[in-house]
């Protein structure tokens, strides 16, 4: 019985390590820093981060709202990174449209928070 458990544990550990190594390989794809769709989305993410920081320093956005906005922006950055890894440093038009749609929603949320005060 313990031999079966040991084999199952070994298989689980081997599978997990293989999954992690594949994930690390996928993220090490060569990145084209001049890709216009990537640059456009990254600029929007940077602008939203700056707007949140400006709202906090101006007192228009409180700490909990800023934390929520930062987490949302982080998810968008993670999504962008995954899409780039899947497409060798580029993103498709569909990826760009999807990310821009989500960033539009985040932008409206930041605007509402900063004008509510």
N, C-alpha and C positions, 0 to 999 in steps of 0.2 A: 504494500500500500504506500509506504513512504517513498519507494522508488518511483511510483507513478506521480506522486505529488512533486518530487524533485524534478522529474522530467517536465512536468507542466510548468513549474516555476521557471526552469531554465528556458523553456520555449517562450514564455511570457517576457522574460528579461531580454532574450535575444530579439524578439519581435519589437519590443519597445526601443531598444538601442538602434535597430535598423531603421525604424520610423524616424527617430531623432536625427540620424545621420543623413537620411534622404531629405528631411526638412532643412537641415543645415546646408546641404548641397544646393537645394533649390534657391535658397536665399543668397547664395554666393554667385549668382548669375551676373555676367558682365552688365554694367549699367551704362547707358548712354546719357550723359548729363545734359545733352542738348536736345533731347526729345521734346518737342513743343507741347504735346498733350500732358506729359509728366510735369513739365515746368509750369503749365497753367494751373494744374491742380495743386501742386506744391505751393505756388504763390498764394492761392486762395486759402490754403491751410495756414500758412504763415500770417496772412492778413487777419484771419479770424483769431489766431493766438494773440496778435498784437491788440486787436479790438477788445478782447477779454481783459488783457493786462491793463489797457488804458481805462477800461470801465472800473476795474478794481481800484486803480490809483486815484481815479476821480470820485470814487465813492458811489458810483451808480450801480455797480454789481457787487453783491455781497460774497463772502467767502464760499458759502455752500453753492451758490449759483456758478461761481467761477470753477469750483471743483467739478461740478456736473458738466459744464461746458468744456473744460480741459479733457475730461474723460471721453466726451463725445468726439472732440477733435483728435484725440489719440486713437480712437477706433477708426476714424477716417484715414489717418496716416498708416495704420496697420493694414487696412484694406488696400490702400495704394501700394504699399510694399509687397503685399501678396500678389496683387495683379502684376506688378513689375517683375516679380520673381517668376511668375508663370509665363511671361511673354518676353523674357530675356532683356529686361530693363525698359521695356515699352509698355504702354497700355493701349487697349483697343478703344475705338470710338464709343462702343457700348459701355466699357468700363468708365470712361471719362464722363459720359452722360449720367451714369448711375452715381458716381462720386459727386458730380456737380449738383445733382438733385438732392443728395443728402446734405451737401454743404449749403445749399440754398435754405434748407430747413433750419440748419444750425445758425445761419446768418440771421434769419428772421427771429429766432429765439433770442439771440444776443441783442438784436435791435429792440425787441420788446422789453427785455430786462433793463436796458440802459435808458429807455424812455419812460419807464414806469415810475421812476423817482422824480 
